Amino acid sequence: MRVFRLILPLLMLFGCSGKVPQETGFAPLSEAEVTQALKDALSRSIVLSAASAGRTDAYFANPQLKIELPEDADKLQNTLRKLGFGAEIERSVLQLNRAAERAAARAKPVFIKAITALSIDDPFDLLNGEPDAATRCLIDESRDELHEQFRPIVSEALVETSAAHYYADIVKRYNALPLVFDVDPDLEDYATEQALDGLFLLMAQEEARIRTLASSRSTRLMKRVFGSLDQVSLDE
């Protein structure tokens, strides 16, 4: 009876369902806690994503991540294949993906810097949002900055893997053909965008795991904050 008397005021305060919004147990979450937990989740996501995307074939063998030649080079690709240069095209695509994989392995510091500086206006909205809400926030707020900071890394990887050389070679072959319009898409810019898209996709998947799997929450704060989602789910 004594326990019931202690619980009854809480039930009256929060409604008959017994739900305590934005809480784990009976300790309310603060905006600062939620903000930091979201950033911790993003940091864990990029650590795992960069390690995964940095492996051989992470881009090339994954249909969701594989990078093809730029759309502006479609005519180039089709023409050269008809002329028997298919092997050169495939080699260029392979090395382009190898460059993305190499760059992805070096992406963590760039992303961590952006995540640390990320401004989150409505942390509770993100916490209760879509499975990839925090990742989308990072994209919306920091994509341009990430592109600028990540591009030199991609550029270096394009040289190291000879992707830039192989791509320049097929462009040169195509532009030497009669009656064609010269093409020369910006490979660095394109490869950077594509490599970022792959990392963002993997980060979104990792964020979803953190939201749904307690075992994916690597810090005490993440367990407390994202655990509040478990509680709401059980109450519903």
Secondary structure, DSSP 8 states (H G I E B T S, - for coil): -HHHHHHHHHHHHH-TT---TTEETTEE--HHHHHHHHHHHHHHHHHHHHHHHTSTTTTTT-TTT-----GGGHHHHHHHHHTT-HHHHHHHHHHHHHHHHHHHTT-HHHHHHHHHH---S-HHHHHTS-TTHHHHHHHHHHHHHHHHHHHHHHHHHHHHTTHHHHHHHHHHHHHTSTT-------HHHHHHHHHHHHHHHHHHHHHHHHHH-GGG--SHHHHHHHHHHHHHHHH-
